[in-house]
Amino acid sequence: MLIKIKTSEARIGMFVHMVDGGWLASPFWRSQLLLTRQAQIDKLVDAGIAEIVIDTDRGVGPAGGGDTAPSVVVADASDEPDEPAAVPYTGPERRARRRPTTELDRARETVERSKEAVSRMFSEVRLGNAVDAAAISPLVDEIAASVARDSTAIIKVTRLKNKDEYTYLHSVAVCALLINFARRMGLPEDEVRDLGMAGMLHDIGKMAVPSALLDKPGKLEPSEFSVVQTHPVKGHALLIESDGVAPPVLDVCLHHHERIDGSGYPHRLTGAQLSLHARMGAICDVYDAVTSDRPYKRPWSPSEALSRMASWTGHFDPELLAIFIESIGIYPVGTLVRLRSNQLAIVTAVNDDDPTLPVVRSFFDIPTQAFVPQRDLDTARSRAEDTVHRTERGSYWFGDAWPQVMDAVRNGRTPPRASAAPVPPTPLAMGA
């Protein structure tokens, strides 16, 4: 049975079916979850969630469902309280439009305006008109401002897109991801803005591809895929004919499907032939694509996506991918991280409630340059004790022995002494 209760009445063991305001208002990545810790309840309260809907078939009910006396679950004929603590849930209430009061509200409105603007622009291009980049310039600035205030808000909103919205919201999502990525790398703000525009326009060439191919629910035939593969070149040609399009925008549009091992398209470029901007665009484009609901595939979770992307040797620049993972604060299993205590650890499990707080296994002390007894730590439960500071490169610390070190730690074994850090730590390595 679905019952709406006040968040203040939530207790461990309840199954949250829905929060007041829907998934976008939730502080968790999942729309539904079992409350197993008081910290989860505190997080709901801190997020300003007034009410939640619980499923009593999948968890405990309000007080009174066990051996504790209930407050009021359903009003009795002889007892008519003014405001029952819990009533049967019949569906979401219609609400009057209100001004945005949180960054999530503002991000939602920014994304909606951006989607409409991109949709109009794409439609104009399909009709044979020129790309009007100036029309979306203010929206790129708005997205950049939103990312500066709270990068998680707008990225979370853009992930919530259905199959029909994918073509338009994918552009908005890649814009936000590239802006966040570029700022994490410390690039100049004018370059950050150019990359945001590149995200908005990187797929403009798809408007020269038949919609039937873009929306096909099954796998494309080789001949069909060849047509789709023309979109970077067609997009580049469209943008060259437009006024005021910066070089990074042209570069990302033409090269976001290239791969550093030469397996990409349209020109099968490799390594140093690909600019920093093109490499960054490739990562953001793929990440949003594989975490989105599309006609022919289910979405992967953020941690699953990053784990798989990291395993695709030769597709992405590994150092840039590590910085991208750092920029969105999600650590897939197997990631090497530095803890605030200045120890190295490997992520052993992802926290579904908050992917920024993984379970890790520490094994190496940076100041003493020595392996230490391994310790498993749930950073969600022990924030005051230790948390993740940043990602690290295993090859920097352990050279060619990194795969053996990682395998040993994952299996609870002490790595061989010879695999300890091959060089003394530099100031960069020791920096907090």
DRENDO-1510 file (C-alpha; in Angstrom, 1 decimal, always signed):
<recs>
REC; n; res; u; v; w
REC; 1; MET; +0.0; +0.0; +0.0 .
REC; 2; LEU; +1.2; +3.5; -0.8 .
REC; 3; ILE; +1.0; +6.0; +2.0 .
REC; 4; LYS; +2.0; +9.6; +2.3 .
REC; 5; ILE; +3.7; +10.7; +5.5 .
REC; 6; LYS; +5.6; +13.6; +6.8 .
REC; 7; THR; +9.4; +13.2; +6.3 .
REC; 8; SER; +9.8; +13.9; +10.0 .
REC; 9; GLU; +7.9; +10.6; +10.7 .
REC; 10; ALA; +10.2; +8.5; +8.5 .
REC; 11; ARG; +12.1; +5.7; +10.1 .
REC; 12; ILE; +14.6; +3.0; +9.3 .
REC; 13; GLY; +13.0; +0.1; +7.4 .
REC; 14; MET; +10.6; +2.2; +5.4 .
REC; 15; PHE; +10.7; +1.9; +1.6 .
REC; 16; VAL; +10.5; +5.3; -0.1 .
REC; 17; HIS; +8.4; +5.0; -3.2 .
REC; 18; MET; +8.5; +8.7; -4.1 .
REC; 19; VAL; +9.4; +12.0; -2.5 .
REC; 20; ASP; +7.5; +15.3; -2.5 .
REC; 21; GLY; +8.3; +17.1; -5.7 .
REC; 22; GLY; +9.4; +13.9; -7.6 .
REC; 23; TRP; +12.8; +12.5; -8.4 .
REC; 24; LEU; +14.3; +15.9; -9.3 .
REC; 25; ALA; +13.7; +17.1; -5.7 .
REC; 26; SER; +15.3; +14.0; -4.2 .
REC; 27; PRO; +18.8; +14.3; -2.8 .
REC; 28; PHE; +19.4; +10.7; -3.9 .
REC; 29; TRP; +20.4; +9.4; -7.4 .
REC; 30; ARG; +17.7; +6.6; -7.2 .
REC; 31; SER; +14.0; +7.4; -7.3 .
REC; 32; GLN; +13.2; +4.7; -4.8 .
REC; 33; LEU; +15.2; +3.3; -1.9 .
REC; 34; LEU; +15.0; +1.4; +1.4 .
REC; 35; LEU; +15.9; +3.5; +4.4 .
REC; 36; THR; +18.7; +1.6; +6.2 .
REC; 37; ARG; +20.5; +4.4; +8.0 .
REC; 38; GLN; +19.5; +7.5; +9.9 .
REC; 39; ALA; +21.8; +9.5; +7.7 .
REC; 40; GLN; +19.4; +8.9; +4.7 .
REC; 41; ILE; +16.5; +10.3; +6.7 .
REC; 42; ASP; +18.6; +13.3; +7.8 .
REC; 43; LYS; +19.4; +13.9; +4.1 .
REC; 44; LEU; +15.8; +14.0; +3.1 .
REC; 45; VAL; +15.0; +16.5; +5.9 .
REC; 46; ASP; +18.1; +18.6; +5.0 .
REC; 47; ALA; +16.9; +18.7; +1.4 .
REC; 48; GLY; +13.7; +20.3; +2.5 .
REC; 49; ILE; +11.5; +17.3; +1.5 .
REC; 50; ALA; +8.2; +17.9; +3.5 .
REC; 51; GLU; +6.5; +14.6; +2.7 .
REC; 52; ILE; +7.4; +11.2; +1.3 .
REC; 53; VAL; +5.3; +8.3; -0.1 .
REC; 54; ILE; +6.2; +4.9; +1.4 .
REC; 55; ASP; +5.3; +1.5; +0.1 .
REC; 56; THR; +4.2; -0.7; +3.1 .
REC; 57; ASP; +4.4; -3.8; +1.0 .
REC; 58; ARG; +8.2; -3.4; +0.6 .
REC; 59; GLY; +9.1; -1.9; +4.0 .
REC; 60; VAL; +7.7; -1.1; +7.4 .
REC; 61; GLY; +4.7; +1.2; +7.7 .
REC; 62; PRO; +4.0; +4.2; +10.0 .
REC; 63; ALA; +4.3; +3.7; +13.7 .
REC; 64; GLY; +1.7; +1.1; +14.6 .
REC; 65; GLY; +2.6; -1.3; +11.8 .
REC; 66; GLY; +4.9; -3.1; +14.3 .
REC; 67; ASP; +4.8; -3.2; +18.1 .
REC; 68; THR; +4.6; +0.6; +18.5 .
REC; 69; ALA; +1.3; +2.4; +18.8 .
REC; 70; PRO; +0.4; +4.4; +15.7 .
REC; 71; SER; -0.3; +8.1; +15.6 .
REC; 72; VAL; -3.1; +8.1; +13.0 .
REC; 73; VAL; -2.9; +6.0; +9.8 .
REC; 74; VAL; -6.5; +6.2; +8.5 .
REC; 75; ALA; -9.1; +8.3; +10.2 .
REC; 76; ASP; -11.7; +6.3; +12.2 .
REC; 77; ALA; -15.5; +7.1; +11.9 .
REC; 78; SER; -15.6; +8.0; +15.6 .
REC; 79; ASP; -12.2; +9.8; +15.6 .
REC; 80; GLU; -11.8; +12.7; +13.1 .
REC; 81; PRO; -8.4; +14.4; +13.5 .
REC; 82; ASP; -7.9; +17.7; +11.8 .
REC; 83; GLU; -4.8; +16.5; +10.0 .
REC; 84; PRO; -4.0; +12.8; +9.8 .
REC; 85; ALA; -0.3; +11.9; +10.0 .
REC; 86; ALA; -0.7; +9.4; +7.1 .
REC; 87; VAL; -3.3; +9.1; +4.4 .
REC; 88; PRO; -3.6; +6.7; +1.4 .
REC; 89; TYR; -1.7; +8.1; -1.5 .
REC; 90; THR; -3.8; +8.7; -4.7 .
REC; 91; GLY; -1.2; +10.4; -6.9 .
REC; 92; PRO; +0.7; +13.6; -7.2 .
REC; 93; GLU; -1.2; +16.8; -6.6 .
REC; 94; ARG; -1.4; +19.6; -9.2 .
REC; 95; ARG; +0.6; +22.5; -8.0 .
REC; 96; ALA; +0.5; +26.2; -8.9 .
REC; 97; ARG; +3.6; +27.4; -10.8 .
REC; 98; ARG; +6.0; +29.0; -8.4 .
REC; 99; ARG; +9.3; +30.9; -8.8 .
REC; 100; PRO; +12.4; +28.8; -8.5 .
REC; 101; THR; +13.7; +28.7; -5.0 .
REC; 102; THR; +16.6; +26.2; -5.3 .
REC; 103; GLU; +19.4; +25.6; -7.8 .
REC; 104; LEU; +17.6; +22.5; -8.9 .
REC; 105; ASP; +14.5; +24.6; -9.7 .
REC; 106; ARG; +16.6; +27.1; -11.6 .
REC; 107; ALA; +18.5; +24.3; -13.4 .
REC; 108; ARG; +15.2; +22.7; -14.4 .
REC; 109; GLU; +13.9; +26.0; -16.0 .
REC; 110; THR; +17.3; +26.6; -17.7 .
REC; 111; VAL; +17.2; +23.2; -19.2 .
REC; 112; GLU; +13.6; +23.6; -20.4 .
REC; 113; ARG; +14.4; +26.9; -22.1 .
REC; 114; SER; +17.6; +25.4; -23.6 .
REC; 115; LYS; +15.7; +22.4; -24.9 .
REC; 116; GLU; +13.1; +24.6; -26.6 .
REC; 117; ALA; +15.9; +26.8; -28.2 .
REC; 118; VAL; +17.9; +23.8; -29.4 .
REC; 119; SER; +14.7; +22.2; -30.8 .
REC; 120; ARG; +13.9; +25.4; -32.7 .
REC; 121; MET; +17.4; +25.8; -34.0 .
REC; 122; PHE; +17.6; +22.1; -35.2 .
REC; 123; SER; +14.2; +22.5; -36.9 .
REC; 124; GLU; +15.4; +25.6; -38.8 .
REC; 125; VAL; +18.5; +23.7; -39.9 .
REC; 126; ARG; +16.3; +20.8; -41.2 .
REC; 127; LEU; +14.4; +23.3; -43.2 .
REC; 128; GLY; +17.7; +24.4; -44.9 .
REC; 129; ASN; +18.3; +27.6; -42.9 .
REC; 130; ALA; +21.7; +28.6; -41.4 .
REC; 131; VAL; +22.8; +27.8; -37.9 .
REC; 132; ASP; +22.0; +30.8; -35.6 .
REC; 133; ALA; +24.6; +30.3; -32.9 .
REC; 134; ALA; +24.0; +33.8; -31.5 .
REC; 135; ALA; +20.4; +32.7; -30.5 .
REC; 136; ILE; +21.7; +30.1; -28.0 .
REC; 137; SER; +24.7; +32.1; -26.7 .
REC; 138; PRO; +22.7; +33.6; -23.7 .
REC; 139; LEU; +21.6; +30.0; -22.8 .
REC; 140; VAL; +25.2; +28.8; -22.8 .
REC; 141; ASP; +26.0; +31.7; -20.4 .
REC; 142; GLU; +23.1; +30.7; -18.2 .
REC; 143; ILE; +24.2; +27.0; -18.1 .
REC; 144; ALA; +27.7; +28.1; -17.3 .
REC; 145; ALA; +26.4; +30.2; -14.4 .
REC; 146; SER; +24.3; +27.2; -13.1 .
REC; 147; VAL; +27.3; +24.9; -13.3 .
REC; 148; ALA; +29.3; +27.5; -11.3 .
REC; 149; ARG; +26.7; +27.6; -8.6 .
REC; 150; ASP; +26.1; +23.9; -8.3 .
REC; 151; SER; +27.4; +21.6; -11.1 .
REC; 152; THR; +25.4; +18.6; -9.8 .
REC; 153; ALA; +22.0; +20.3; -10.3 .
REC; 154; ILE; +22.0; +20.8; -14.0 .
REC; 155; ILE; +23.8; +17.6; -14.8 .
REC; 156; LYS; +21.2; +15.7; -12.7 .
REC; 157; VAL; +18.3; +17.5; -14.6 .
REC; 158; THR; +19.7; +16.7; -18.0 .
REC; 159; ARG; +20.0; +13.0; -17.2 .
REC; 160; LEU; +16.3; +12.9; -16.8 .
REC; 161; LYS; +15.3; +12.8; -20.4 .
REC; 162; ASN; +13.2; +10.4; -22.4 .
REC; 163; LYS; +13.8; +8.8; -25.8 .
REC; 164; ASP; +11.9; +11.6; -27.6 .
REC; 165; GLU; +13.9; +14.4; -26.0 .
REC; 166; TYR; +17.3; +12.8; -26.4 .
REC; 167; THR; +18.4; +14.6; -29.6 .
REC; 168; TYR; +17.9; +18.0; -28.0 .
REC; 169; LEU; +18.7; +17.4; -24.3 .
REC; 170; HIS; +21.9; +15.5; -25.3 .
REC; 171; SER; +23.2; +18.8; -26.7 .
REC; 172; VAL; +22.3; +20.6; -23.4 .
REC; 173; ALA; +23.9; +17.9; -21.3 .
REC; 174; VAL; +27.2; +17.8; -23.2 .
REC; 175; CYS; +27.3; +21.6; -22.9 .
REC; 176; ALA; +27.0; +21.4; -19.1 .
REC; 177; LEU; +29.5; +18.5; -18.9 .
REC; 178; LEU; +32.1; +20.2; -21.0 .
REC; 179; ILE; +31.8; +23.4; -19.0 .
REC; 180; ASN; +32.2; +21.5; -15.7 .
REC; 181; PHE; +35.1; +19.5; -17.2 .
REC; 182; ALA; +36.9; +22.6; -18.5 .
REC; 183; ARG; +36.6; +24.4; -15.2 .
REC; 184; ARG; +38.0; +21.4; -13.4 .
REC; 185; MET; +41.0; +21.5; -15.7 .
REC; 186; GLY; +41.5; +25.2; -14.9 .
REC; 187; LEU; +41.0; +26.4; -18.5 .
REC; 188; PRO; +40.5; +30.1; -19.1 .
REC; 189; GLU; +36.9; +31.2; -18.9 .
REC; 190; ASP; +36.6; +32.3; -22.5 .
REC; 191; GLU; +37.8; +28.8; -23.5 .
REC; 192; VAL; +35.3; +27.3; -21.0 .
REC; 193; ARG; +32.5; +29.2; -22.8 .
REC; 194; ASP; +33.7; +28.1; -26.2 .
REC; 195; LEU; +33.5; +24.5; -25.1 .
REC; 196; GLY; +30.0; +25.0; -23.7 .
REC; 197; MET; +29.0; +26.3; -27.2 .
REC; 198; ALA; +30.8; +23.3; -28.7 .
REC; 199; GLY; +28.6; +21.0; -26.6 .
REC; 200; MET; +25.5; +22.7; -27.7 .
REC; 201; LEU; +26.4; +22.4; -31.4 .
REC; 202; HIS; +28.5; +19.2; -31.6 .
REC; 203; ASP; +25.6; +17.1; -33.1 .
REC; 204; ILE; +24.1; +19.8; -35.4 .
REC; 205; GLY; +25.1; +17.6; -38.4 .
REC; 206; LYS; +22.5; +15.0; -37.3 .
REC; 207; MET; +19.9; +17.4; -38.7 .
REC; 208; ALA; +21.2; +16.4; -42.2 .
REC; 209; VAL; +20.6; +12.7; -41.4 .
REC; 210; PRO; +17.1; +11.2; -41.9 .
REC; 211; SER; +15.1; +11.1; -38.6 .
REC; 212; ALA; +14.1; +7.5; -39.3 .
REC; 213; LEU; +17.8; +6.4; -38.8 .
REC; 214; LEU; +18.3; +8.5; -35.7 .
REC; 215; ASP; +15.2; +7.2; -34.0 .
REC; 216; LYS; +15.4; +3.6; -35.2 .
REC; 217; PRO; +14.6; +1.3; -32.2 .
REC; 218; GLY; +17.0; -1.5; -33.3 .
REC; 219; LYS; +20.6; -1.9; -34.5 .
REC; 220; LEU; +21.5; +0.0; -37.6 .
REC; 221; GLU; +22.5; -1.9; -40.7 .
REC; 222; PRO; +26.0; -1.2; -41.9 .
REC; 223; SER; +24.7; +1.0; -44.8 .
REC; 224; GLU; +22.5; +3.0; -42.4 .
REC; 225; PHE; +25.4; +3.5; -39.9 .
REC; 226; SER; +27.5; +4.8; -42.7 .
REC; 227; VAL; +24.9; +7.5; -43.3 .
REC; 228; VAL; +24.9; +8.4; -39.6 .
REC; 229; GLN; +28.7; +8.6; -39.6 .
REC; 230; THR; +28.5; +11.5; -42.0 .
REC; 231; HIS; +27.0; +13.9; -39.4 .
REC; 232; PRO; +30.3; +15.3; -38.0 .
REC; 233; VAL; +31.4; +16.4; -41.5 .
REC; 234; LYS; +28.0; +17.7; -42.4 .
REC; 235; GLY; +27.8; +19.6; -39.1 .
REC; 236; HIS; +31.2; +21.1; -39.6 .
REC; 237; ALA; +30.1; +22.3; -43.0 .
REC; 238; LEU; +27.0; +23.9; -41.6 .
REC; 239; LEU; +29.0; +25.7; -38.8 .
REC; 240; ILE; +31.7; +27.0; -41.2 .
REC; 241; GLU; +28.9; +28.8; -43.1 .
REC; 242; SER; +27.6; +30.5; -39.8 .
REC; 243; ASP; +28.9; +33.7; -38.4 .
REC; 244; GLY; +30.9; +33.9; -35.2 .
REC; 245; VAL; +31.6; +30.2; -34.6 .
REC; 246; ALA; +34.9; +29.8; -32.6 .
REC; 247; PRO; +37.5; +27.2; -33.7 .
REC; 248; PRO; +37.0; +24.9; -30.6 .
REC; 249; VAL; +33.3; +24.6; -31.7 .
REC; 250; LEU; +34.3; +23.5; -35.2 .
REC; 251; ASP; +36.9; +21.2; -33.8 .
REC; 252; VAL; +34.6; +19.4; -31.4 .
REC; 253; CYS; +31.9; +19.1; -34.0 .
REC; 254; LEU; +34.2; +17.4; -36.5 .
REC; 255; HIS; +36.2; +15.2; -34.2 .
REC; 256; HIS; +34.0; +14.2; -31.2 .
REC; 257; HIS; +33.7; +10.6; -32.6 .
REC; 258; GLU; +37.5; +10.2; -33.2 .
REC; 259; ARG; +39.4; +7.8; -30.8 .
REC; 260; ILE; +43.0; +8.1; -29.8 .
REC; 261; ASP; +43.7; +4.6; -31.2 .
REC; 262; GLY; +42.5; +5.6; -34.7 .
REC; 263; SER; +39.3; +3.5; -34.5 .
REC; 264; GLY; +36.9; +6.5; -34.7 .
REC; 265; TYR; +35.5; +8.6; -37.5 .
REC; 266; PRO; +35.3; +10.5; -39.8 .
REC; 267; HIS; +39.1; +10.7; -40.4 .
REC; 268; ARG; +40.5; +7.9; -38.1 .
REC; 269; LEU; +42.8; +10.4; -36.4 .
REC; 270; THR; +45.2; +9.1; -33.7 .
REC; 271; GLY; +46.9; +10.4; -30.6 .
REC; 272; ALA; +48.6; +13.7; -31.0 .
REC; 273; GLN; +46.4; +14.4; -34.1 .
REC; 274; LEU; +43.5; +15.0; -31.8 .
REC; 275; SER; +43.3; +18.3; -29.9 .
REC; 276; LEU; +42.6; +18.7; -26.2 .
REC; 277; HIS; +39.1; +20.0; -27.0 .
REC; 278; ALA; +38.3; +17.0; -29.3 .
REC; 279; ARG; +39.4; +14.5; -26.6 .
REC; 280; MET; +37.3; +16.2; -24.0 .
REC; 281; GLY; +34.3; +16.4; -26.3 .
REC; 282; ALA; +34.6; +12.6; -27.0 .
REC; 283; ILE; +34.4; +11.8; -23.3 .
REC; 284; CYS; +31.4; +14.0; -22.6 .
REC; 285; ASP; +29.5; +12.9; -25.7 .
REC; 286; VAL; +29.9; +9.2; -24.9 .
REC; 287; TYR; +29.2; +9.6; -21.1 .
REC; 288; ASP; +25.9; +11.3; -21.7 .
REC; 289; ALA; +24.9; +8.9; -24.5 .
REC; 290; VAL; +25.4; +5.7; -22.5 .
REC; 291; THR; +23.7; +7.1; -19.4 .
REC; 292; SER; +20.6; +8.2; -21.4 .
REC; 293; ASP; +17.5; +6.2; -22.3 .
REC; 294; ARG; +17.7; +5.8; -26.1 .
REC; 295; PRO; +15.5; +4.0; -28.6 .
REC; 296; TYR; +17.8; +1.0; -28.9 .
REC; 297; LYS; +19.4; +0.6; -25.4 .
REC; 298; ARG; +18.8; +1.0; -21.7 .
REC; 299; PRO; +20.7; +3.6; -19.8 .
REC; 300; TRP; +23.7; +2.7; -17.8 .
REC; 301; SER; +24.2; +4.1; -14.3 .
REC; 302; PRO; +26.9; +6.8; -14.0 .
REC; 303; SER; +29.3; +4.4; -12.2 .
REC; 304; GLU; +28.7; +1.6; -14.7 .
REC; 305; ALA; +29.3; +4.0; -17.6 .
REC; 306; LEU; +32.5; +5.3; -16.2 .
REC; 307; SER; +33.7; +1.7; -15.4 .
REC; 308; ARG; +33.1; +0.6; -18.9 .
REC; 309; MET; +34.6; +3.7; -20.5 .
REC; 310; ALA; +37.8; +3.2; -18.4 .
REC; 311; SER; +38.0; -0.4; -19.7 .
REC; 312; TRP; +37.8; +0.6; -23.4 .
REC; 313; THR; +41.6; +0.8; -23.9 .
REC; 314; GLY; +42.5; +3.2; -26.7 .
REC; 315; HIS; +39.2; +5.0; -26.9 .
REC; 316; PHE; +39.8; +7.9; -24.6 .
REC; 317; ASP; +42.8; +9.8; -23.1 .
REC; 318; PRO; +43.2; +8.0; -19.7 .
REC; 319; GLU; +44.5; +11.1; -17.9 .
REC; 320; LEU; +41.6; +13.2; -19.2 .
REC; 321; LEU; +39.1; +10.5; -18.3 .
REC; 322; ALA; +40.4; +10.5; -14.7 .
REC; 323; ILE; +39.9; +14.3; -14.5 .
REC; 324; PHE; +36.4; +13.9; -16.0 .
REC; 325; ILE; +35.5; +11.3; -13.4 .
REC; 326; GLU; +36.9; +13.7; -10.7 .
REC; 327; SER; +34.8; +16.6; -12.2 .
REC; 328; ILE; +31.5; +14.8; -11.7 .
REC; 329; GLY; +32.5; +13.2; -8.4 .
REC; 330; ILE; +31.6; +9.6; -9.2 .
REC; 331; TYR; +34.1; +6.9; -8.6 .
REC; 332; PRO; +33.6; +3.5; -10.4 .
REC; 333; VAL; +34.8; +0.3; -8.8 .
REC; 334; GLY; +38.6; -0.1; -9.3 .
REC; 335; THR; +39.4; +3.7; -9.3 .
REC; 336; LEU; +42.5; +4.6; -7.4 .
REC; 337; VAL; +41.9; +7.5; -5.0 .
REC; 338; ARG; +43.8; +9.6; -2.5 .
REC; 339; LEU; +42.1; +10.0; +0.8 .
REC; 340; ARG; +42.2; +13.1; +3.0 .
REC; 341; SER; +44.5; +11.1; +5.3 .
REC; 342; ASN; +47.1; +11.0; +2.5 .
REC; 343; GLN; +46.6; +7.3; +1.9 .
REC; 344; LEU; +45.9; +5.6; -1.4 .
REC; 345; ALA; +42.8; +3.4; -1.7 .
REC; 346; ILE; +40.9; +1.5; -4.3 .
REC; 347; VAL; +37.2; +1.9; -4.7 .
REC; 348; THR; +35.6; -1.5; -3.9 .
REC; 349; ALA; +31.9; -0.6; -4.1 .
REC; 350; VAL; +29.6; +2.3; -5.2 .
REC; 351; ASN; +27.2; +3.9; -2.7 .
REC; 352; ASP; +23.9; +3.9; -4.6 .
REC; 353; ASP; +22.5; +6.7; -2.3 .
REC; 354; ASP; +25.5; +9.0; -3.1 .
REC; 355; PRO; +28.1; +7.9; -5.7 .
REC; 356; THR; +30.4; +10.7; -4.4 .
REC; 357; LEU; +30.9; +8.7; -1.2 .
REC; 358; PRO; +32.2; +5.2; -2.2 .
REC; 359; VAL; +33.4; +2.2; -0.2 .
REC; 360; VAL; +37.2; +2.1; -0.4 .
REC; 361; ARG; +40.1; -0.1; +0.7 .
REC; 362; SER; +43.2; +1.8; +1.8 .
REC; 363; PHE; +46.6; +0.2; +1.3 .
REC; 364; PHE; +49.4; +2.7; +0.8 .
REC; 365; ASP; +50.7; +5.6; +2.9 .
REC; 366; ILE; +52.0; +8.5; +0.8 .
REC; 367; PRO; +54.2; +10.3; +3.4 .
REC; 368; THR; +56.1; +7.1; +4.3 .
REC; 369; GLN; +56.0; +5.6; +0.8 .
REC; 370; ALA; +55.0; +2.2; +2.3 .
REC; 371; PHE; +52.2; -0.3; +2.1 .
REC; 372; VAL; +50.1; -0.4; +5.2 .
REC; 373; PRO; +47.6; -2.9; +6.6 .
REC; 374; GLN; +44.5; -2.7; +4.4 .
REC; 375; ARG; +41.4; -1.1; +5.8 .
REC; 376; ASP; +37.9; -1.0; +4.3 .
REC; 377; LEU; +36.1; +2.3; +4.8 .
REC; 378; ASP; +32.6; +3.4; +3.9 .
REC; 379; THR; +33.1; +7.1; +3.4 .
REC; 380; ALA; +29.3; +7.7; +3.6 .
REC; 381; ARG; +29.4; +6.5; +7.2 .
REC; 382; SER; +32.7; +8.0; +8.3 .
REC; 383; ARG; +32.9; +11.4; +6.7 .
REC; 384; ALA; +34.5; +12.9; +9.8 .
REC; 385; GLU; +37.2; +10.2; +9.8 .
REC; 386; ASP; +38.3; +10.2; +6.2 .
REC; 387; THR; +36.9; +10.9; +2.7 .
REC; 388; VAL; +38.1; +10.9; -0.9 .
REC; 389; HIS; +40.2; +13.9; -1.9 .
REC; 390; ARG; +40.8; +13.1; -5.6 .
REC; 391; THR; +41.6; +10.4; -8.1 .
REC; 392; GLU; +45.1; +9.3; -8.8 .
REC; 393; ARG; +47.0; +7.4; -11.6 .
REC; 394; GLY; +48.2; +4.0; -10.6 .
REC; 395; SER; +51.0; +4.1; -13.2 .
REC; 396; TYR; +52.4; +7.2; -11.5 .
REC; 397; TRP; +52.8; +5.5; -8.2 .
REC; 398; PHE; +53.6; +1.9; -9.2 .
REC; 399; GLY; +54.7; +2.0; -12.8 .
REC; 400; ASP; +54.2; -1.2; -14.7 .
REC; 401; ALA; +53.4; -3.0; -11.5 .
REC; 402; TRP; +50.1; -1.2; -11.1 .
REC; 403; PRO; +47.9; -4.1; -12.5 .
REC; 404; GLN; +49.5; -6.5; -10.0 .
REC; 405; VAL; +49.1; -4.1; -7.1 .
REC; 406; MET; +45.5; -3.5; -8.0 .
REC; 407; ASP; +44.8; -7.3; -8.3 .
REC; 408; ALA; +46.5; -8.0; -4.9 .
REC; 409; VAL; +44.6; -5.2; -3.1 .
REC; 410; ARG; +41.2; -6.2; -4.6 .
REC; 411; ASN; +41.8; -9.7; -3.3 .
REC; 412; GLY; +43.0; -8.7; +0.1 .
REC; 413; ARG; +46.6; -9.7; -0.5 .
REC; 414; THR; +49.7; -7.6; +0.3 .
REC; 415; PRO; +51.3; -6.4; -2.9 .
REC; 416; PRO; +55.0; -7.5; -3.5 .
REC; 417; ARG; +57.4; -5.1; -1.8 .
REC; 418; ALA; +59.2; -4.5; -5.2 .
REC; 419; SER; +56.1; -2.8; -6.5 .
REC; 420; ALA; +56.2; +0.1; -4.1 .
REC; 421; ALA; +56.5; +3.6; -5.6 .
REC; 422; PRO; +59.4; +3.6; -8.0 .
REC; 423; VAL; +60.2; +7.3; -7.5 .
REC; 424; PRO; +60.2; +9.7; -4.5 .
REC; 425; PRO; +57.0; +11.7; -4.3 .
REC; 426; THR; +57.2; +15.1; -6.0 .
REC; 427; PRO; +55.6; +18.2; -4.6 .
REC; 428; LEU; +52.7; +17.6; -6.9 .
REC; 429; ALA; +52.2; +14.1; -5.6 .
REC; 430; MET; +52.4; +15.2; -2.0 .
REC; 431; GLY; +50.2; +18.2; -2.4 .
REC; 432; ALA; +46.9; +18.2; -0.5 .
</recs>
